[in-house]
Amino acid sequence: MKALLIINSDGLRWYRDLIGQCVPFINDTGTEYRSREPAGYTNFVQYQDAEIIQYREKRNETEKETR
């Protein structure tokens, strides 16, 4: 899956308190990234304020194979 790593903010953006953290990557609009705020709203992240990263979700360790 892809996510946005927030690396910068001008202090007025919704992600100003999320520097160093990841937010969901929805798509690239051609002028900025579309993401989702912690409150669940769709919003945008400026190109210069984030990097797209690739990550794998951890598997649930309580799941066990049954044979």
N, CA, C and O atoms as a GROMACS GRO file, in nm:
protein
  268
    1MET      N    1   0.084  -0.118   0.000
    1MET     CA    2   0.000   0.000   0.000
    1MET      C    3   0.088   0.124   0.000
    1MET      O    4   0.205   0.120   0.039
    2LYS      N    5   0.031   0.233  -0.044
    2LYS     CA    6   0.104   0.360  -0.046
    2LYS      C    7   0.050   0.452   0.063
    2LYS      O    8  -0.067   0.448   0.100
    3ALA      N    9   0.139   0.536   0.114
    3ALA     CA   10   0.103   0.637   0.213
    3ALA      C   11   0.185   0.762   0.184
    3ALA      O   12   0.281   0.758   0.107
    4LEU      N   13   0.148   0.871   0.247
    4LEU     CA   14   0.224   0.994   0.236
    4LEU      C   15   0.295   1.019   0.368
    4LEU      O   16   0.233   1.022   0.474
    5LEU      N   17   0.426   1.037   0.361
    5LEU     CA   18   0.504   1.074   0.478
    5LEU      C   19   0.512   1.226   0.478
    5LEU      O   20   0.569   1.286   0.388
    6ILE      N   21   0.454   1.288   0.579
    6ILE     CA   22   0.453   1.434   0.587
    6ILE      C   23   0.591   1.481   0.630
    6ILE      O   24   0.640   1.442   0.736
    7ILE      N   25   0.654   1.565   0.549
    7ILE     CA   26   0.790   1.612   0.579
    7ILE      C   27   0.797   1.762   0.605
    7ILE      O   28   0.900   1.812   0.651
    8ASN      N   29   0.689   1.834   0.578
    8ASN     CA   30   0.692   1.979   0.592
    8ASN      C   31   0.549   2.032   0.596
    8ASN      O   32   0.456   1.964   0.554
    9SER      N   33   0.533   2.152   0.647
    9SER     CA   34   0.404   2.221   0.645
    9SER      C   35   0.428   2.368   0.672
    9SER      O   36   0.520   2.405   0.745
   10ASP      N   37   0.346   2.453   0.612
   10ASP     CA   38   0.362   2.596   0.632
   10ASP      C   39   0.294   2.645   0.760
   10ASP      O   40   0.294   2.765   0.788
   11GLY      N   41   0.237   2.555   0.837
   11GLY     CA   42   0.173   2.593   0.963
   11GLY      C   43   0.025   2.623   0.950
   11GLY      O   44  -0.044   2.635   1.051
   12LEU      N   45  -0.025   2.634   0.828
   12LEU     CA   46  -0.166   2.662   0.807
   12LEU      C   47  -0.242   2.542   0.754
   12LEU      O   48  -0.365   2.546   0.743
   13ARG      N   49  -0.171   2.436   0.720
   13ARG     CA   50  -0.233   2.318   0.660
   13ARG      C   51  -0.291   2.225   0.766
   13ARG      O   52  -0.251   2.229   0.882
   14TRP      N   53  -0.386   2.143   0.725
   14TRP     CA   54  -0.450   2.049   0.818
   14TRP      C   55  -0.350   1.949   0.875
   14TRP      O   56  -0.375   1.894   0.982
   15TYR      N   57  -0.240   1.925   0.806
   15TYR     CA   58  -0.142   1.825   0.849
   15TYR      C   59  -0.023   1.886   0.924
   15TYR      O   60   0.080   1.820   0.941
   16ARG      N   61  -0.035   2.009   0.970
   16ARG     CA   62   0.076   2.079   1.036
   16ARG      C   63   0.125   2.006   1.161
   16ARG      O   64   0.243   2.017   1.196
   17ASP      N   65   0.038   1.932   1.230
   17ASP     CA   66   0.079   1.858   1.350
   17ASP      C   67   0.118   1.713   1.320
   17ASP      O   68   0.142   1.635   1.412
   18LEU      N   69   0.125   1.678   1.192
   18LEU     CA   70   0.154   1.540   1.152
   18LEU      C   71   0.291   1.523   1.087
   18LEU      O   72   0.315   1.421   1.023
   19ILE      N   73   0.380   1.620   1.100
   19ILE     CA   74   0.513   1.611   1.041
   19ILE      C   75   0.585   1.490   1.100
   19ILE      O   76   0.590   1.473   1.222
   20GLY      N   77   0.641   1.407   1.012
   20GLY     CA   78   0.708   1.284   1.054
   20GLY      C   79   0.615   1.164   1.062
   20GLY      O   80   0.660   1.054   1.092
   21GLN      N   81   0.487   1.185   1.036
   21GLN     CA   82   0.389   1.077   1.041
   21GLN      C   83   0.334   1.049   0.902
   21GLN      O   84   0.352   1.129   0.810
   22CYS      N   85   0.267   0.937   0.887
   22CYS     CA   86   0.208   0.899   0.758
   22CYS      C   87   0.057   0.924   0.759
   22CYS      O   88  -0.010   0.909   0.860
   23VAL      N   89   0.008   0.963   0.643
   23VAL     CA   90  -0.136   0.978   0.620
   23VAL      C   91  -0.170   0.896   0.496
   23VAL      O   92  -0.082   0.869   0.414
   24PRO      N   93  -0.295   0.856   0.480
   24PRO     CA   94  -0.332   0.774   0.365
   24PRO      C   95  -0.309   0.847   0.232
   24PRO      O   96  -0.332   0.967   0.220
   25PHE      N   97  -0.262   0.772   0.132
   25PHE     CA   98  -0.250   0.823  -0.004
   25PHE      C   99  -0.368   0.769  -0.082
   25PHE      O  100  -0.386   0.648  -0.092
   26ILE      N  101  -0.451   0.859  -0.137
   26ILE     CA  102  -0.565   0.817  -0.218
   26ILE      C  103  -0.526   0.822  -0.365
   26ILE      O  104  -0.540   0.722  -0.436
   27ASN      N  105  -0.478   0.938  -0.412
   27ASN     CA  106  -0.430   0.949  -0.549
   27ASN      C  107  -0.355   1.080  -0.569
   27ASN      O  108  -0.345   1.163  -0.479
   28ASP      N  109  -0.303   1.096  -0.690
   28ASP     CA  110  -0.232   1.216  -0.730
   28ASP      C  111  -0.322   1.290  -0.827
   28ASP      O  112  -0.358   1.236  -0.932
   29THR      N  113  -0.360   1.412  -0.794
   29THR     CA  114  -0.454   1.487  -0.877
   29THR      C  115  -0.388   1.556  -0.995
   29THR      O  116  -0.455   1.610  -1.083
   30GLY      N  117  -0.254   1.555  -0.997
   30GLY     CA  118  -0.182   1.627  -1.101
   30GLY      C  119  -0.127   1.760  -1.052
   30GLY      O  120  -0.037   1.817  -1.113
   31THR      N  121  -0.182   1.808  -0.941
   31THR     CA  122  -0.132   1.933  -0.882
   31THR      C  123  -0.098   1.917  -0.734
   31THR      O  124  -0.026   1.998  -0.677
   32GLU      N  125  -0.152   1.810  -0.670
   32GLU     CA  126  -0.128   1.781  -0.529
   32GLU      C  127  -0.174   1.638  -0.501
   32GLU      O  128  -0.235   1.574  -0.587
   33TYR      N  129  -0.145   1.590  -0.381
   33TYR     CA  130  -0.189   1.456  -0.341
   33TYR      C  131  -0.323   1.464  -0.270
   33TYR      O  132  -0.348   1.555  -0.192
   34ARG      N  133  -0.409   1.365  -0.298
   34ARG     CA  134  -0.536   1.354  -0.226
   34ARG      C  135  -0.513   1.255  -0.111
   34ARG      O  136  -0.455   1.149  -0.130
   35SER      N  137  -0.560   1.292   0.007
   35SER     CA  138  -0.540   1.210   0.126
   35SER      C  139  -0.666   1.213   0.211
   35SER      O  140  -0.770   1.263   0.169
   36ARG      N  141  -0.655   1.157   0.331
   36ARG     CA  142  -0.767   1.157   0.424
   36ARG      C  143  -0.718   1.207   0.560
   36ARG      O  144  -0.619   1.158   0.613
   37GLU      N  145  -0.789   1.302   0.614
   37GLU     CA  146  -0.757   1.357   0.747
   37GLU      C  147  -0.790   1.253   0.854
   37GLU      O  148  -0.869   1.162   0.830
   38PRO      N  149  -0.730   1.266   0.973
   38PRO     CA  150  -0.765   1.175   1.083
   38PRO      C  151  -0.915   1.175   1.115
   38PRO      O  152  -0.968   1.075   1.162
   39ALA      N  153  -0.982   1.287   1.091
   39ALA     CA  154  -1.126   1.295   1.116
   39ALA      C  155  -1.209   1.224   1.009
   39ALA      O  156  -1.331   1.209   1.023
   40GLY      N  157  -1.142   1.179   0.900
   40GLY     CA  158  -1.212   1.105   0.796
   40GLY      C  159  -1.244   1.184   0.671
   40GLY      O  160  -1.291   1.126   0.572
   41TYR      N  161  -1.220   1.314   0.672
   41TYR     CA  162  -1.249   1.396   0.556
   41TYR      C  163  -1.140   1.381   0.450
   41TYR      O  164  -1.023   1.366   0.483
   42THR      N  165  -1.178   1.386   0.323
   42THR     CA  166  -1.081   1.388   0.214
   42THR      C  167  -1.023   1.528   0.206
   42THR      O  168  -1.097   1.626   0.211
   43ASN      N  169  -0.891   1.537   0.192
   43ASN     CA  170  -0.826   1.667   0.183
   43ASN      C  171  -0.699   1.651   0.100
   43ASN      O  172  -0.669   1.541   0.054
   44PHE      N  173  -0.626   1.757   0.080
   44PHE     CA  174  -0.511   1.758  -0.009
   44PHE      C  175  -0.382   1.792   0.063
   44PHE      O  176  -0.381   1.865   0.162
   45VAL      N  177  -0.271   1.736   0.010
   45VAL     CA  178  -0.138   1.761   0.062
   45VAL      C  179  -0.052   1.814  -0.052
   45VAL      O  180  -0.049   1.755  -0.160
   46GLN      N  181   0.015   1.924  -0.029
   46GLN     CA  182   0.102   1.984  -0.130
   46GLN      C  183   0.219   1.890  -0.162
   46GLN      O  184   0.272   1.825  -0.072
   47TYR      N  185   0.260   1.885  -0.290
   47TYR     CA  186   0.372   1.800  -0.332
   47TYR      C  187   0.496   1.823  -0.246
   47TYR      O  188   0.562   1.728  -0.205
   48GLN      N  189   0.529   1.948  -0.220
   48GLN     CA  190   0.653   1.979  -0.149
   48GLN      C  191   0.647   1.942  -0.001
   48GLN      O  192   0.749   1.946   0.068
   49ASP      N  193   0.529   1.905   0.049
   49ASP     CA  194   0.514   1.875   0.191
   49ASP      C  195   0.512   1.726   0.224
   49ASP      O  196   0.502   1.689   0.341
   50ALA      N  197   0.522   1.639   0.122
   50ALA     CA  198   0.512   1.496   0.150
   50ALA      C  199   0.590   1.413   0.048
   50ALA      O  200   0.622   1.459  -0.062
   51GLU      N  201   0.620   1.290   0.089
   51GLU     CA  202   0.681   1.190   0.001
   51GLU      C  203   0.591   1.068   0.000
   51GLU      O  204   0.539   1.028   0.104
   52ILE      N  205   0.572   1.009  -0.119
   52ILE     CA  206   0.497   0.885  -0.127
   52ILE      C  207   0.589   0.772  -0.082
   52ILE      O  208   0.703   0.761  -0.128
   53ILE      N  209   0.540   0.689   0.008
   53ILE     CA  210   0.617   0.574   0.052
   53ILE      C  211   0.535   0.447   0.030
   53ILE      O  212   0.412   0.451   0.026
   54GLN      N  213   0.603   0.336   0.015
   54GLN     CA  214   0.540   0.206  -0.002
   54GLN      C  215   0.558   0.129   0.128
   54GLN      O  216   0.667   0.129   0.184
   55TYR      N  217   0.454   0.065   0.176
   55TYR     CA  218   0.469  -0.014   0.298
   55TYR      C  219   0.380  -0.137   0.292
   55TYR      O  220   0.283  -0.143   0.215
   56ARG      N  221   0.415  -0.234   0.373
   56ARG     CA  222   0.334  -0.355   0.385
   56ARG      C  223   0.268  -0.353   0.522
   56ARG      O  224   0.330  -0.318   0.622
   57GLU      N  225   0.142  -0.391   0.524
   57GLU     CA  226   0.072  -0.398   0.651
   57GLU      C  227   0.117  -0.521   0.726
   57GLU      O  228   0.143  -0.626   0.666
   58LYS      N  229   0.127  -0.510   0.857
   58LYS     CA  230   0.163  -0.624   0.940
   58LYS      C  231   0.046  -0.721   0.946
   58LYS      O  232  -0.070  -0.680   0.952
   59ARG      N  233   0.078  -0.849   0.944
   59ARG     CA  234  -0.027  -0.950   0.960
   59ARG      C  235  -0.064  -0.960   1.107
   59ARG      O  236   0.018  -0.935   1.195
   60ASN      N  237  -0.185  -0.996   1.130
   60ASN     CA  238  -0.232  -1.015   1.265
   60ASN      C  239  -0.162  -1.137   1.325
   60ASN      O  240  -0.179  -1.248   1.275
   61GLU      N  241  -0.085  -1.117   1.430
   61GLU     CA  242  -0.006  -1.225   1.488
   61GLU      C  243  -0.092  -1.328   1.559
   61GLU      O  244  -0.044  -1.439   1.586
   62THR      N  245  -0.217  -1.297   1.589
   62THR     CA  246  -0.302  -1.394   1.657
   62THR      C  247  -0.363  -1.493   1.558
   62THR      O  248  -0.417  -1.597   1.598
   63GLU      N  249  -0.354  -1.460   1.428
   63GLU     CA  250  -0.406  -1.553   1.328
   63GLU      C  251  -0.308  -1.670   1.316
   63GLU      O  252  -0.188  -1.650   1.303
   64LYS      N  253  -0.360  -1.789   1.321
   64LYS     CA  254  -0.277  -1.908   1.307
   64LYS      C  255  -0.337  -1.997   1.200
   64LYS      O  256  -0.458  -2.000   1.178
   65GLU      N  257  -0.247  -2.069   1.134
   65GLU     CA  258  -0.294  -2.162   1.032
   65GLU      C  259  -0.360  -2.280   1.101
   65GLU      O  260  -0.314  -2.328   1.205
   66THR      N  261  -0.468  -2.325   1.042
   66THR     CA  262  -0.533  -2.447   1.092
   66THR      C  263  -0.516  -2.552   0.985
   66THR      O  264  -0.542  -2.527   0.868
   67ARG      N  265  -0.474  -2.668   1.026
   67ARG     CA  266  -0.452  -2.778   0.932
   67ARG      C  267  -0.534  -2.896   0.971
   67ARG      O  268  -0.529  -3.000   0.904
   0.00000   0.00000   0.00000
